[in-house]
């Protein structure tokens, strides 16, 4: 794993939140998993419109990109 403490963005996150980068990434992963479950449920629900599903997928991708950025 890359040394996260040397990344200026990571230091900025730590200073702003008072939250460690690792716990921030864990929270992002939790949200990502929650969205995965919500997307699966939406696909099974005939009343969910395609736009809502697309918005959830877009947010899920944004979370994944942020997780990747902070983890490397």
JOWOSUL-V624069 format. One record per run of one state. SS is the DSSP state (alpha for helix, beta for strand, coil for the rest). FROM is the first residue (numbers start at 0). LEN is the number of residues. If there is no record, write none. Layout:
# JOWOSUL-V624069
ss=SS from=FROM len=LEN
ss=SS from=FROM len=LEN
This chain:
# JOWOSUL-V624069
ss=coil from=0 len=3
ss=alpha from=3 len=3
ss=coil from=6 len=1
ss=alpha from=7 len=10
ss=coil from=17 len=3
ss=alpha from=20 len=24
ss=coil from=44 len=5
ss=alpha from=49 len=22
ss=coil from=71 len=1
